[in-house]
């Protein structure tokens, strides 16, 4: 069975929404991705935590088929992000960012990680993303995430990293900012000219759009009766997307497979937003995932008009 190497943050999150507040709960892009992707295949995590990171958190991750040999223990405190959401849950207001040990993070892959066929480069500095790729021998599929901070400050370095990838998974605003194109079809063409043939545009509660070799494929957001916290939904989506693809490693990367992967990403993200932190992800079974997958299928099913 294939496994995935992910590089990203392991953090504490303090989150406030109209539906409650949680202080210093387990968060971070690598954690959300890993807990999602590990529903399909084993995950190997590359990150850094501080001396204040509880052993029970590490044990929890290990119990979920997540290898932590690539997680370094720095001399200091763990990365801590604080944010607030209003009733528009698509946009967070950052109240505080304490990078702590993550500020000097230099990803070093254990030897056992370097033959990975699937790699996910989380939202870290583009030179660090490149450093990870330099340590992986012959990856079969590499996907990348980024954010407006790196687009503004290191655009050329980011484009260089993108050129080494098979897929880019970022949100709608970041696509426009990166490509300087408003229209998503035009923007997808720009990104594909840089190298990757796959672009997945995350659109929050409105779903996701896949651009590959053919026509775009749109997946709507699933209407939910209860949404508490969207933190980590994008990383969870990426975990479902890449995790499903890795679980089908012996299958050619067809349009049909990519479309199913986007739906699985949406399925996993739809669970994340229903509770704070990893509340819903930790309750998941494969049966629940498949049941919700069928709900997505029914959501978009219609009869052709003769």
ABEGO torsion letter per residue (X at the ends): XBBBBBBEBBBBBBBBBAAEBBBGBBBEAAAAAAAAAAAABBBBBBBBBBAABBAAAAAAAAAAGBBAAABBBBBEBBBBBBBBBBABAABBBBABBBAEAAAABBBBBBAAAAABABBBBBBBBAAAAAAAAAABABBABBBBBBBAAAAAAAAAAAAAAAAABABBBBBAAAAAAAAGBABAAAAAAAAAAAGBABBBBBAEAAEBBBBBABBBBBBBBBBBABBABABGAAAAAAAAAAAAAAAAAABBBBAAAAAAAAAAAAAAAAAAAABBEAAAAAABBAAAAAAAAAAAAAAABBBBBX
